[in-house]
Amino acid sequence: MSALVFLNPVGVLGGAERSLLDLLAALRRECPRQKLCLIIGSDGPLMAEAGKLGVAAEVIPFPAALAEAGDAGMKLGSRGRLATAATHLWKGAKAGLAARKFAHTLAERIKSFDPALIHSNGIKCHLLVWMMGDLGVPVVWHVRDFLSSRALMRRALRIASKSARQVVTCSEAVAIDARRVLPGVPVSGMMDGIDIENYAPGPQPGASLDALAGQAPASEDTVRIGMLGVFARWKGQDLFLQAAAKFFSKPPNARARFYIIGGALYQTAGSQFSLEELQQMRDRLGLTERVAFIPFQRDTVPIYRALDVVAHCSTHPEPLGRTVMEPMACGRAVVATYAGGVREIITPEKDALAVPLKDAEALADAFGRLAQDVTLRSTLGVAARKTAVARFSNTRMIVQLLEIYRALKIPI
Protein backbone atom coordinates (compact mmCIF):
# COMPACT_ATOMS: atom_id res chain seq x y z
CA MET A 1 0.00 0.00 0.00
CA SER A 2 1.27 3.46 -0.87
CA ALA A 3 1.94 5.74 2.09
CA LEU A 4 0.98 9.24 3.03
CA VAL A 5 4.34 10.70 4.04
CA PHE A 6 4.43 13.61 6.48
CA LEU A 7 7.51 15.75 7.15
CA ASN A 8 8.17 17.81 10.27
CA PRO A 9 11.40 19.70 11.08
CA VAL A 10 11.55 19.01 14.84
CA GLY A 11 10.64 16.32 17.34
CA VAL A 12 9.47 18.60 20.16
CA LEU A 13 5.79 19.10 21.01
CA GLY A 14 5.11 22.71 20.18
CA GLY A 15 1.79 23.92 18.82
CA ALA A 16 2.52 22.90 15.23
CA GLU A 17 3.47 19.41 16.35
CA ARG A 18 0.41 19.00 18.57
CA SER A 19 -1.73 20.08 15.64
CA LEU A 20 0.01 17.56 13.41
CA LEU A 21 -0.66 14.80 15.95
CA ASP A 22 -4.34 15.75 16.06
CA LEU A 23 -4.43 15.60 12.27
CA LEU A 24 -2.77 12.17 12.21
CA ALA A 25 -5.09 10.86 14.93
CA ALA A 26 -8.17 11.99 13.02
CA LEU A 27 -6.78 10.58 9.77
CA ARG A 28 -6.08 7.23 11.45
CA ARG A 29 -9.62 7.16 12.81
CA GLU A 30 -11.22 7.96 9.45
CA CYS A 31 -8.89 5.76 7.35
CA PRO A 32 -7.76 2.96 9.69
CA ARG A 33 -6.01 0.90 6.99
CA GLN A 34 -4.10 3.76 5.39
CA LYS A 35 -0.31 3.60 5.76
CA LEU A 36 0.95 6.77 7.46
CA CYS A 37 4.63 7.69 7.73
CA LEU A 38 6.32 10.59 9.48
CA ILE A 39 9.90 11.80 9.01
CA ILE A 40 11.17 14.14 11.72
CA GLY A 41 14.23 16.39 11.56
CA SER A 42 15.29 15.96 15.20
CA ASP A 43 14.69 13.54 18.05
CA GLY A 44 12.05 14.19 20.68
CA PRO A 45 8.67 13.11 22.05
CA LEU A 46 6.86 13.62 18.74
CA MET A 47 8.19 10.28 17.50
CA ALA A 48 6.76 8.31 20.42
CA GLU A 49 3.42 10.12 20.27
CA ALA A 50 3.12 9.41 16.54
CA GLY A 51 3.98 5.76 17.17
CA LYS A 52 1.06 5.48 19.57
CA LEU A 53 -1.21 6.40 16.67
CA GLY A 54 0.16 3.62 14.47
CA VAL A 55 2.25 6.03 12.41
CA ALA A 56 5.60 4.73 11.14
CA ALA A 57 7.81 7.52 12.50
CA GLU A 58 11.56 7.92 12.22
CA VAL A 59 14.16 10.61 12.79
CA ILE A 60 16.49 11.75 10.02
CA PRO A 61 18.48 14.53 11.74
CA PHE A 62 18.63 17.84 9.91
CA PRO A 63 22.13 19.32 9.46
CA ALA A 64 22.94 21.73 12.29
CA ALA A 65 23.22 24.71 9.92
CA LEU A 66 19.68 24.03 8.69
CA ALA A 67 18.19 23.28 12.10
CA GLU A 68 19.50 26.53 13.60
CA ALA A 69 18.67 28.81 10.67
CA GLY A 70 15.66 31.12 10.75
CA ASP A 71 14.48 34.64 10.11
CA ALA A 72 11.57 34.97 12.54
CA GLY A 73 11.13 38.59 13.55
CA MET A 74 13.76 39.97 11.17
CA LYS A 75 12.93 42.94 8.94
CA LEU A 76 15.38 43.64 6.15
CA GLY A 77 16.30 47.29 5.82
CA SER A 78 15.19 48.34 9.32
CA ARG A 79 17.43 50.87 10.99
CA GLY A 80 20.06 49.25 13.18
CA ARG A 81 19.39 45.81 11.75
CA LEU A 82 21.76 45.68 8.79
CA ALA A 83 24.28 43.64 10.76
CA THR A 84 21.51 41.28 11.85
CA ALA A 85 20.32 40.96 8.27
CA ALA A 86 23.85 40.18 7.10
CA THR A 87 24.19 37.52 9.78
CA HIS A 88 20.91 35.92 8.74
CA LEU A 89 21.92 36.01 5.08
CA TRP A 90 25.23 34.31 5.89
CA LYS A 91 23.54 31.66 8.02
CA GLY A 92 20.92 31.24 5.33
CA ALA A 93 23.59 30.60 2.71
CA LYS A 94 25.23 27.97 4.92
CA ALA A 95 21.85 26.39 5.63
CA GLY A 96 21.04 26.35 1.91
CA LEU A 97 24.22 24.46 1.08
CA ALA A 98 23.58 21.96 3.87
CA ALA A 99 19.96 21.55 2.76
CA ARG A 100 20.97 20.83 -0.85
CA LYS A 101 23.09 17.89 0.27
CA PHE A 102 20.53 16.69 2.80
CA ALA A 103 17.62 16.82 0.33
CA HIS A 104 19.06 13.89 -1.63
CA THR A 105 19.19 11.71 1.49
CA LEU A 106 15.65 12.69 2.39
CA ALA A 107 14.35 12.00 -1.11
CA GLU A 108 15.80 8.50 -1.14
CA ARG A 109 14.16 7.68 2.18
CA ILE A 110 10.79 9.04 1.07
CA LYS A 111 10.90 7.00 -2.14
CA SER A 112 11.42 3.83 -0.07
CA PHE A 113 7.95 4.31 1.43
CA ASP A 114 6.27 4.17 -2.01
CA PRO A 115 4.58 7.53 -1.32
CA ALA A 116 1.18 8.53 -2.65
CA LEU A 117 1.51 12.02 -1.16
CA ILE A 118 4.03 14.21 0.63
CA HIS A 119 2.49 16.44 3.30
CA SER A 120 5.03 19.02 4.49
CA ASN A 121 4.51 20.58 7.94
CA GLY A 122 6.94 23.47 8.36
CA ILE A 123 8.84 26.06 6.33
CA LYS A 124 12.16 24.20 6.30
CA CYS A 125 10.39 21.08 5.10
CA HIS A 126 8.68 23.02 2.30
CA LEU A 127 12.07 24.15 1.03
CA LEU A 128 13.55 20.67 1.30
CA VAL A 129 10.70 19.17 -0.73
CA TRP A 130 11.40 21.67 -3.49
CA MET A 131 15.11 20.85 -3.40
CA MET A 132 14.33 17.14 -3.75
CA GLY A 133 12.88 17.70 -7.20
CA ASP A 134 9.86 15.94 -8.65
CA LEU A 135 9.23 12.62 -6.94
CA GLY A 136 6.16 11.98 -9.05
CA VAL A 137 3.58 12.44 -6.29
CA PRO A 138 1.46 15.42 -5.17
CA VAL A 139 2.96 17.70 -2.52
CA VAL A 140 0.82 19.51 0.05
CA TRP A 141 2.29 22.33 2.10
CA HIS A 142 0.76 22.93 5.53
CA VAL A 143 1.42 26.60 6.29
CA ARG A 144 1.15 27.71 9.92
CA ASP A 145 2.88 31.10 9.72
CA PHE A 146 2.23 34.52 8.23
CA LEU A 147 4.72 34.16 5.40
CA SER A 148 4.68 37.87 4.57
CA SER A 149 6.36 38.56 7.93
CA ARG A 150 9.34 36.35 7.06
CA ALA A 151 11.91 38.65 5.50
CA LEU A 152 14.05 36.02 3.81
CA MET A 153 11.89 32.91 3.76
CA ARG A 154 8.99 34.49 1.89
CA ARG A 155 11.24 35.09 -1.09
CA ALA A 156 12.59 31.55 -1.07
CA LEU A 157 9.13 30.08 -0.56
CA ARG A 158 7.67 31.96 -3.51
CA ILE A 159 10.26 30.28 -5.72
CA ALA A 160 9.89 26.90 -4.02
CA SER A 161 6.10 26.92 -4.21
CA LYS A 162 6.24 25.53 -7.74
CA SER A 163 6.74 22.14 -6.04
CA ALA A 164 3.40 22.34 -4.21
CA ARG A 165 0.13 21.19 -5.74
CA GLN A 166 -1.88 22.51 -2.80
CA VAL A 167 -1.37 24.71 0.25
CA VAL A 168 -3.52 24.26 3.35
CA THR A 169 -3.34 26.71 6.23
CA CYS A 170 -4.21 26.63 9.92
CA SER A 171 -6.64 29.54 9.60
CA GLU A 172 -8.29 31.78 7.04
CA ALA A 173 -6.10 34.67 8.21
CA VAL A 174 -3.00 32.68 7.20
CA ALA A 175 -4.70 31.65 3.94
CA ILE A 176 -5.27 35.28 2.96
CA ASP A 177 -1.61 36.03 3.64
CA ALA A 178 -0.39 32.91 1.79
CA ARG A 179 -2.38 33.80 -1.32
CA ARG A 180 -0.46 37.09 -1.51
CA VAL A 181 2.95 35.48 -1.01
CA LEU A 182 2.38 32.34 -3.12
CA PRO A 183 0.48 33.44 -6.23
CA GLY A 184 -0.53 30.66 -8.57
CA VAL A 185 -0.76 27.93 -5.90
CA PRO A 186 -4.22 26.82 -4.68
CA VAL A 187 -4.61 27.79 -1.00
CA SER A 188 -7.30 26.44 1.32
CA GLY A 189 -7.95 27.82 4.79
CA MET A 190 -8.57 24.89 7.14
CA MET A 191 -8.78 25.75 10.82
CA ASP A 192 -6.84 23.28 12.92
CA GLY A 193 -8.92 20.94 15.01
CA ILE A 194 -8.33 19.58 18.50
CA ASP A 195 -9.54 16.50 20.36
CA ILE A 196 -12.47 18.01 22.21
CA GLU A 197 -13.03 14.78 24.15
CA ASN A 198 -9.53 15.05 25.58
CA TYR A 199 -9.62 18.83 26.03
CA ALA A 200 -12.71 18.91 28.20
CA PRO A 201 -13.77 20.33 31.57
CA GLY A 202 -12.87 18.30 34.62
CA PRO A 203 -11.74 18.58 38.23
CA GLN A 204 -8.15 19.47 39.00
CA PRO A 205 -6.99 21.10 42.25
CA GLY A 206 -5.27 24.42 41.82
CA ALA A 207 -2.66 23.34 44.35
CA SER A 208 -1.28 20.92 41.75
CA LEU A 209 0.15 23.97 39.96
CA ASP A 210 1.94 25.06 43.10
CA ALA A 211 3.48 21.60 43.46
CA LEU A 212 4.73 21.67 39.86
CA ALA A 213 6.19 25.13 40.42
CA GLY A 214 7.84 24.14 43.71
CA GLN A 215 5.75 26.70 45.61
CA ALA A 216 3.92 26.51 48.91
CA PRO A 217 0.17 25.99 48.35
CA ALA A 218 -1.73 29.23 47.85
CA SER A 219 -4.79 30.01 49.96
CA GLU A 220 -8.17 28.64 48.83
CA ASP A 221 -9.41 32.02 47.63
CA THR A 222 -6.41 32.56 45.32
CA VAL A 223 -7.27 33.08 41.66
CA ARG A 224 -4.76 31.33 39.44
CA ILE A 225 -3.88 33.08 36.17
CA GLY A 226 -1.51 31.46 33.72
CA MET A 227 -0.13 31.39 30.21
CA LEU A 228 1.19 28.35 28.38
CA GLY A 229 3.50 28.19 25.40
CA VAL A 230 6.98 27.97 24.02
CA PHE A 231 9.27 30.83 25.01
CA ALA A 232 9.28 32.37 21.53
CA ARG A 233 9.77 36.10 22.04
CA TRP A 234 6.62 37.04 20.16
CA LYS A 235 4.47 34.84 22.42
CA GLY A 236 4.55 37.62 25.01
CA GLN A 237 5.78 36.19 28.30
CA ASP A 238 7.36 39.60 28.91
CA LEU A 239 4.00 41.29 28.30
CA PHE A 240 2.33 38.84 30.69
CA LEU A 241 4.81 39.83 33.40
CA GLN A 242 4.21 43.53 32.77
CA ALA A 243 0.45 42.99 33.01
CA ALA A 244 0.89 41.04 36.25
CA ALA A 245 2.82 43.96 37.74
CA LYS A 246 0.07 46.38 36.73
CA PHE A 247 -2.58 44.03 38.12
CA PHE A 248 -1.01 44.04 41.57
CA SER A 249 -0.52 47.82 41.51
CA LYS A 250 -4.27 48.50 41.25
CA PRO A 251 -6.81 48.39 44.08
CA PRO A 252 -8.66 46.34 45.04
CA ASN A 253 -5.84 43.83 45.11
CA ALA A 254 -7.51 40.48 44.42
CA ARG A 255 -5.64 37.52 45.81
CA ALA A 256 -3.97 35.95 42.78
CA ARG A 257 -0.97 33.95 41.68
CA PHE A 258 0.42 34.03 38.16
CA TYR A 259 2.07 31.13 36.34
CA ILE A 260 4.21 30.86 33.21
CA ILE A 261 4.21 27.32 31.85
CA GLY A 262 6.52 26.28 29.03
CA GLY A 263 10.09 26.33 27.84
CA ALA A 264 12.52 27.13 25.04
CA LEU A 265 11.85 24.18 22.73
CA TYR A 266 13.23 25.08 19.32
CA GLN A 267 16.76 25.26 17.93
CA THR A 268 16.42 28.47 15.89
CA ALA A 269 19.05 30.81 17.28
CA GLY A 270 17.92 33.98 19.10
CA SER A 271 14.20 33.38 18.69
CA GLN A 272 13.34 32.52 22.29
CA PHE A 273 13.52 33.80 25.84
CA SER A 274 15.55 31.74 28.26
CA LEU A 275 14.06 30.81 31.63
CA GLU A 276 16.76 32.84 33.36
CA GLU A 277 15.89 35.92 31.29
CA LEU A 278 12.21 35.68 32.25
CA GLN A 279 13.03 35.06 35.90
CA GLN A 280 15.17 38.20 35.93
CA MET A 281 12.31 40.21 34.39
CA ARG A 282 9.96 38.87 37.06
CA ASP A 283 12.32 39.81 39.86
CA ARG A 284 12.95 43.33 38.48
CA LEU A 285 9.18 43.88 38.45
CA GLY A 286 8.90 42.87 42.11
CA LEU A 287 6.93 39.72 41.33
CA THR A 288 9.25 37.11 42.81
CA GLU A 289 6.62 35.80 45.22
CA ARG A 290 3.70 36.30 42.84
CA VAL A 291 4.75 34.65 39.57
CA ALA A 292 5.78 31.01 39.43
CA PHE A 293 7.36 29.06 36.59
CA ILE A 294 6.35 25.55 35.59
CA PRO A 295 8.43 23.55 33.08
CA PHE A 296 7.05 22.44 29.74
CA GLN A 297 4.22 19.92 30.24
CA ARG A 298 3.50 17.26 27.64
CA ASP A 299 -0.06 16.85 28.95
CA THR A 300 -1.56 20.33 29.21
CA VAL A 301 -5.13 19.33 30.11
CA PRO A 302 -4.50 19.18 33.90
CA ILE A 303 -2.82 22.60 33.69
CA TYR A 304 -5.80 24.22 31.99
CA ARG A 305 -8.25 22.63 34.43
CA ALA A 306 -6.27 23.88 37.42
CA LEU A 307 -6.16 27.48 36.20
CA ASP A 308 -9.02 29.93 36.74
CA VAL A 309 -7.91 32.23 33.92
CA VAL A 310 -5.78 31.42 30.86
CA ALA A 311 -3.97 34.25 29.10
CA HIS A 312 -2.89 34.50 25.47
CA CYS A 313 -0.43 37.39 25.15
CA SER A 314 1.14 37.21 21.68
CA THR A 315 2.66 40.51 20.62
CA HIS A 316 2.17 39.82 16.89
CA PRO A 317 -0.93 38.46 15.15
CA GLU A 318 -1.30 34.77 15.94
CA PRO A 319 -1.61 32.45 12.93
CA LEU A 320 -4.32 30.58 14.82
CA GLY A 321 -4.08 30.31 18.60
CA ARG A 322 -4.09 26.73 19.83
CA THR A 323 -3.46 27.98 23.37
CA VAL A 324 -6.78 29.80 23.05
CA MET A 325 -8.72 26.84 21.64
CA GLU A 326 -7.50 24.28 24.18
CA PRO A 327 -8.47 26.14 27.40
CA MET A 328 -11.79 27.14 25.84
CA ALA A 329 -12.49 23.45 25.22
CA CYS A 330 -11.60 22.82 28.87
CA GLY A 331 -14.23 25.37 29.91
CA ARG A 332 -11.82 28.00 31.22
CA ALA A 333 -12.10 31.77 31.13
CA VAL A 334 -9.69 33.08 28.48
CA VAL A 335 -8.13 36.48 27.80
CA ALA A 336 -6.66 36.72 24.29
CA THR A 337 -4.96 39.30 22.09
CA TYR A 338 -7.48 39.96 19.35
CA ALA A 339 -5.62 39.73 16.05
CA GLY A 340 -4.85 37.23 13.31
CA GLY A 341 -6.40 33.80 13.66
CA VAL A 342 -7.71 34.55 17.16
CA ARG A 343 -10.45 36.62 15.51
CA GLU A 344 -11.74 33.37 13.99
CA ILE A 345 -11.82 31.62 17.36
CA ILE A 346 -13.42 33.89 19.94
CA THR A 347 -16.45 36.14 20.21
CA PRO A 348 -15.39 38.93 22.60
CA GLU A 349 -17.41 39.23 25.80
CA LYS A 350 -19.35 36.07 24.91
CA ASP A 351 -16.85 33.20 25.15
CA ALA A 352 -13.62 35.08 25.99
CA LEU A 353 -12.25 38.53 26.74
CA ALA A 354 -10.32 40.27 23.98
CA VAL A 355 -7.51 42.80 24.32
CA PRO A 356 -5.39 44.71 21.77
CA LEU A 357 -1.89 43.60 20.84
CA LYS A 358 0.96 44.74 23.11
CA ASP A 359 -1.38 46.34 25.65
CA ALA A 360 -0.26 45.40 29.17
CA GLU A 361 -2.78 47.81 30.69
CA ALA A 362 -5.72 46.15 28.92
CA LEU A 363 -4.45 42.72 29.94
CA ALA A 364 -4.18 43.80 33.56
CA ASP A 365 -7.71 45.23 33.47
CA ALA A 366 -9.06 41.96 32.00
CA PHE A 367 -7.26 39.96 34.68
CA GLY A 368 -8.79 42.25 37.29
CA ARG A 369 -12.32 41.78 35.96
CA LEU A 370 -12.00 38.01 35.99
CA ALA A 371 -10.19 37.78 39.33
CA GLN A 372 -12.99 39.68 41.05
CA ASP A 373 -15.98 38.11 39.28
CA VAL A 374 -16.40 34.35 39.63
CA THR A 375 -19.72 34.52 37.79
CA LEU A 376 -18.06 36.08 34.75
CA ARG A 377 -15.38 33.39 34.79
CA SER A 378 -18.03 30.69 34.90
CA THR A 379 -20.20 32.24 32.19
CA LEU A 380 -17.29 32.64 29.81
CA GLY A 381 -16.08 29.12 30.52
CA VAL A 382 -19.45 27.53 29.74
CA ALA A 383 -19.80 29.52 26.53
CA ALA A 384 -16.22 28.70 25.55
CA ARG A 385 -16.88 24.98 25.83
CA LYS A 386 -19.95 25.29 23.62
CA THR A 387 -17.92 27.16 21.00
CA ALA A 388 -15.22 24.48 21.08
CA VAL A 389 -17.67 21.63 20.60
CA ALA A 390 -19.38 23.41 17.73
CA ARG A 391 -16.29 24.61 15.86
CA PHE A 392 -12.96 23.12 16.98
CA SER A 393 -13.42 19.38 16.47
CA ASN A 394 -10.66 17.58 14.58
CA THR A 395 -13.42 15.50 12.95
CA ARG A 396 -14.53 18.63 11.12
CA MET A 397 -10.93 19.33 10.13
CA ILE A 398 -10.25 15.88 8.70
CA VAL A 399 -13.37 15.99 6.53
CA GLN A 400 -11.96 19.12 4.88
CA LEU A 401 -8.51 17.59 4.48
CA LEU A 402 -9.83 14.38 2.90
CA GLU A 403 -11.76 16.44 0.37
CA ILE A 404 -8.48 18.14 -0.58
CA TYR A 405 -6.61 14.84 -0.82
CA ARG A 406 -9.29 13.29 -3.00
CA ALA A 407 -9.32 16.33 -5.29
CA LEU A 408 -5.62 15.58 -5.84
CA LYS A 409 -6.56 12.00 -6.84
CA ILE A 410 -4.86 10.50 -3.78
CA PRO A 411 -5.94 6.84 -3.41
CA ILE A 412 -7.28 6.96 0.13
Secondary structure, 3 states (H helix, E strand, C coil): CCEEEEEECCCCCCHHHHHHHHHHHHHHHHCCCCEEEEEECCCCHHHHHHHHCCCEEEECCCCHHHHHCCCCCCCCCCCCCHHHHHHHHHHHHHHHHHHHHHHHHHHHHHHHCCEEEEEEECHHHHHHHHHHCCCCCCEEEEECCCHHHCCCHHHHHHHHHHHCCEEEECCHHHHHHHHHHCCCCCEEECCCCECCCCCCCCCCCCHHHHHHHCCCCCCCCCEEEEEECCCEHHHCHHHHHHHHHHHHHCCCCCCEEEEEEECCCCCCCCCECCHHHHHHHHHHCCCCCCEEEEECCCCCHHHHHHCCEEEECCCCCECCCHHHHHHHHCCCEEEEECCEHHHHCCCECCCEEEECCCCHHHHHHHHHHHHHCHHHHHHHHHHHHHHHHHHCEHHHHHHHHHHHHHHCCCCC
